[in-house]
Amino acid sequence: MEDLSTNLEDYLESILNLIEKSGRAHISEIADAMGVSRPSVTQIIAKLAEMGFVEHEPYRDVTLTARGAAVARAVVRRHGLFREFLVDILGVPEMIADDEACKLEHSIGIITTEKFAAFIEYIASEEIPPEWLARFKKRRAGDS
């Protein structure tokens, strides 16, 4: 995995999400999604382009390079794994889970992420939830 800052990973994730949602990622759309100014985005995009993660020409859409797309997909995957666990297993409200998943996606290493993914996939593959999971959810419901 690339050694990128949390902020740069968030930009790549945002660009990927915009491209998947609307087919494009323009500086102004990225700024809106990230809650920052257009000049700030332009500066970050220049840095990401220099590092080989995006391509961008002034007044054109931002595109991900193969390398940038791979990193962005990995971040999105980690976010989804943690969000799914927090919401579906622990019962964390969705708004809180999204924020917490964003924090976790940047702080957990690749080995732990893969083991976590295997655990989530195992739980999801069971036709009947494991007995321990059913007991946990019942107990969790009683705590509410």
C-alpha positions, -999 to +999 in steps of 0.1 A: +000+000+000+012+035-007+025+056+021+001+085+018-013+109+044-048+105+056-057+138+038-043+126+004-061+092+008-094+111+015-089+131-017-084+100-038-114+084-022-135+115-029-124+116-065-133+080-070-167+084-054-174+114-076-164+096-108-185+066-098-215+088-090-215+112-118-188+100-142-165+130-135-146+148-108-141+185-114-121+208-090-153+225-078-170+192-071-141+179-052-140+211-032-177+207-023-173+171-014-142+178+008-156+210+023-126+231+013-118+259-011-111+254-048-075+268-045-069+242-017-081+214-040-060+227-069-029+226-047-036+190-035-044+179-071-011+193-083+007+173-056-012+141-064-004+146-101+032+150-093+031+118-073+015+100-102-020+094-086-041+117-108-040+135-141-054+170-145-052+199-169-065+233-160-103+236-165-106+199-171-118+170-150-095+152-126-089+116-135-073+088-115-042+070-129-042+032-125-021+037-094-044+064-080-075+042-087-059+012-069-052+033-038-087+049-039-104+015-043-084+001-013-095+031+009-131+027-002-129-011+006-115-005+040-141+022+047-169-002+036-156-031+058-154-010+089-187+007+083-204-027+077-190-040+109-199-010+130-235-008+116-244-045+111-226-062+139-221-035+166-253-016+159-236+018+157-259+045+141-250+051+104-239+087+108-215+078+136-203+047+118-194+066+087-173+090+107-156+063+127-150+041+096-132+070+080-109+072+110-103+035+111-097+032+073-065+053+077-051+037+109-053+000+103-026-017+084-029-040+054-024-073+073-050-064+099-074-052+072-071-085+053-077-105+084-106-083+093-120-087+058-118-124+061-137-123+094-165-101+079-167-123+048-170-154+070-198-139+090-216-127+059-212-161+042-231-180+069-266-188+058-277-188+094-258-163+116-234-180+140-250-187+173-226-163+191-235-135+167-272-140+173-266-140+211-245-108+208-272-090+187-299-101+212-278-088+241-270-056+222-308-050+216-314-054+253-288-027+261-305-001+240 
